[in-house]
Amino acid sequence: MSCDEFVELVTAYLDGTLDEATERRFAGHLAECDGCDRYLDQIRHAVRTLATLPDQSLPAQARDRLLAAFRDFQRP
Amino acid sequence: MAAVGEAGGDPAPGVLPPDAELVARLRGGDETAFAALLDSWSRGMLRAARAYVASDETAEDVVQETWLAIIRGIDRFEGRSSLRTWAYRILVNLAKERGVKDSRTIAWSSLAPEDFGPTVDPSRFQGPGDPEPGHWRRFPAAWPSAETEVVSGEARHVIKAALADLPHRQRVVITLRDVEGYTSEEVCSILDISAANQRVLLHRARAAARSRLEAYYATSASTAGVRR
């Protein structure tokens, strides 16, 4: 496998959706190419960074309004 | 897919009972259960809605409308998907309607021109006349903090800006997958796209995010005097 093929397969690899033969070639290349090993690490690092983005929350007023709407809803 | 107990796989787990119990409590008017749901899903919903509409305010409106629709519609929930997927479908439909008004909506069924082509600049690889065609000319530079679990505030800033600049559909998919932690099955089901298209969009978005971090770390390394 060449490096330019490897970089296009990282997402499928991480999702575990490569077919068996391709996964073997992918793992083989990973084992012997430091550049691609680093590339894969950096993709993982990007994913980790994405997971740390702070959340915006619903304003308290909106939350109160929704709780009231739930309370006041006429159930059959 | 998994109909019951999927809420246990939520990125902020531990608070919600399994779907069947949750649904029964909501139908029974249990306010504590509703509040727990509201607090655990609203943030993710805001972020997902924000990927479709032009402002934070509109995203808040969409999320509120979604909760009202859930309150009114919970009796019609049939358990064919998880409760969370069902709720997100409502959200996405409402967000799309708003998106049309904001004229930002794009068809999801097929891929767009921006979804094709190499995700890494071809000039970074050796050409046909070089000793090893298709292999790195020079390895990607090491990142100062890539080995550690620590993510700096600045890196977060960079990644946030990268998200904002992504094509719309790539942004929606990477937001749901990597920011919110949804599985690919859930994302396909929420957005009604194929697994293959979902992967293409995610792949391009991740490659773009990595490349923005690369540019950032290259600058910060050169100012800190760190060599690759």
Interface residues (C-beta under 8 A of the other chain):
Chain A: S2 C3 D4 E5 V7 E8 V10 T11 A12 D15 T17 C33 D34 G35 C36 R38 Y39 D41 Q42 I43 H45 A46 V47 R48 T49 L50 A51 T52 L53 P54 D55 Q56 S57 L58 P59 A62 R63 R65 L66 L67 A69 F70 R71 F73 R75 P76
Chain B: P11 R27 G28 G29 E31 F34 A35 L38 D39 S42 R43 G44 L46 R47 R50 D56 E60 V63 Q64 W67 L68 I71 R72 D75 P118 T119 V120 P122 F125 E132 P133 G134 H135 W136 F139 P140 A142 W143 S145 A146 E147 E149 V151 A155 R156 I159 K160 L163 I174 D178 V179 G181 S184 A195 R199 L202 H203 R206 A207 A209 R210 L213 E214
